[in-house]
């Protein structure tokens, strides 16, 4: 008898569940850390270019993203590692091939600075999150224009006096999580460059 959920759907839901648990549950040992300096709220803008790689590599796109980033425990009401941040993103863009089609999304991300690898010239980080996305395009078997949008990646910030620039590489996924019987996922890589203001 076949498994009720294909392996790909199972992996998707396990990843979403793990991410939500990481974000929402108190983290016992992390509460031991004492943060001495308040973390300032930060705001930023990025331009990005991406291309699909599943189910094919036929779709290229660009996006502009605005976001706000906060100390993680300030938002979620429990203590967390000092290097952990919480971001809310708002994105608008368009495909560049094969046609021009609108892309719009919003989402939340947890960002963790890899302070052990930081220097005075750069600060690397990893990030992951989930959102909701509208795509004016649909691939064969996609089923929905409004979909879940999990994403994960890594990046590097470059402090330049009062300014901070950054670059990042992300994996971006689109699927409806089985809410529609047609649920062909779309995976993309996304290259981002931006600044905090």
N, C-alpha and C positions, 0 to 999 in steps of 0.2 A: 504494500500500500504506500503511495507517495506521501512524503511529508507535507502537512497542510500549508506550510509556507516555504517557498523556495529559499535556498541558502542565502541569496542576495538580499531578500527582504528581511530574513532573520538577522543578518549582520547589520543592516541599516537600523533596525529597531534596537538591537543591543547597543550600538554606538550611541544612539539618541538617549537611551535610558542611562547609560554610564555618564554621559555629559550632563544630563539633568541632575543626577545624584551628586556629581562633583560640584555643580553650581549651588544646589539648594540645601544640602545637608550640612550640619555643623561638622567641623573637622577637629576633633578632640585635641590632638597633639599640636595642631597649628595654633590653637588658642594660647599656647605657651609663649608665643613670640610677642614681644612688647615693641610696638612701633613708637619711636620717639619723635619723629617729624611727621606732621600731617601731610598727606599726599594731596597735591593740588589737582583739581579737575582739569582735564585737557581736552582740547577740541582739534579736529584736523580735517584735512581734505586729501583725497588721492585720486589719481587717474589710473586706470588699469586697462590692460588688453588681455584677452583670453581666447582660447580655442578649444573646441570640444575634442575629446579623444574616444568617447563612448556615446552612442553606438558607432559613430564614425567621426572623422575630423573635418566635416564639411562646413561647420559654423564657426565663424570668427566674430568677436564682439569687443566693444569698448564700454567702459562704465566710469562714471564719476561718483565718488562716495564721500559723504559727510558723516562724521561720527563724533560722539562724546564719550570720553573715557573717565572712569571714576575708580577710586579705591574700592576694591571688591567688598570688604566688610562694611563699608559705608552704605552700600546698596542693599546687601542681603542680611544685615543685622546680626552676623556672627563673625568671629575672628577668622582670619585666613592668613596665609603666608604674606609677608610684607611685599613680595615681588608679584603678587597676583592683582590683576586689574579686571574691570568689567567694562565692555564697550557696547554701545548701541549704535547701529549703523543704518543709514538711509542711502540707497543707491538708485541711480537712474542711468540708463544707457541704451545702446542699440546694437543690433547685429550689423556686421559690415559685409558679410557674405553668407549665403548666396543672395539674400535680399536685406533691405533695411527694415528691421522689426524692433519694436519697443521692448525693453527689459526694465523692470522696476522691482526692488526688493527692500525689505527691512529685516533686521535680525539683531541677535545679541551674541557677543563673543566673550569668552574668558581668555585673557592674555597673561602669560607668565614670563617675566624677564629672567633670562639665564645669567644671573649676576656672576656666577663662577667663571663665565667666559667673557665678561665685559672688560673693556679697556677704556681709557679716557677718550678714545676716538670712536668707539662703537659699543652698542648694547644689543646683543641678539635676544630674540624672544620666540616663543611658540604660542600658537593661539588656536582655538577651536570654538565652534558655536553652531547655532541653528537659526533659521529664519523662514520667511515666507516670500515667495517670488512669483511675479507675474511675467510670463513670456508671451509676446505676441506671436511667436513661432511655435510650432509643434513638430516633433519628429514622428515618424511612423510608430504607432502604438503608444504614444505618450499619454493620451487620454484627457489630460487637464492642462489648462493654461495657468492655473494657480496651483502651486506645488510647495512642498517642503524644500528647504534649501540648506542642508548641513554643509559646513565648510571647515577646513583646517589648513594650517600653514605655518610657515616660519618666516621671520624677517629680521632686519637689523636697523636700529636707529643710529643716526649720526648727529651728535650734538655739535652745533656750529654757533658758539656764543649764545645769544638769546634765542636762536632758532634751532629746530630739530627737524632734520630730513629723515626719511626712511625709505626702504625698499623691501618688498615681501613677495613670496611665491606661495600661492594657495591652490589647494584642490577644492573644487566646487561641484556639488552634486544637486541634481534636480529630480525629484520623484514625488508621487502623491501618497506614498506609504501604503498603497493598497486600497485607498479610499475609492478609486475607480478601477474597474476590472482591467483596463488597459493602463499599464504602469511601466512603460519603457523608461528607464532612467537615463539621464544625460549627465556625463562627467566631463569636467573641463579643468584645464590648468589656467591660472590667472596670475599675471605678473603685475605688481602694483608699485607705484612710486608716489610719494606724497610728502606732506609737511604738517607739523602742528602749528596752530596759530593761537 
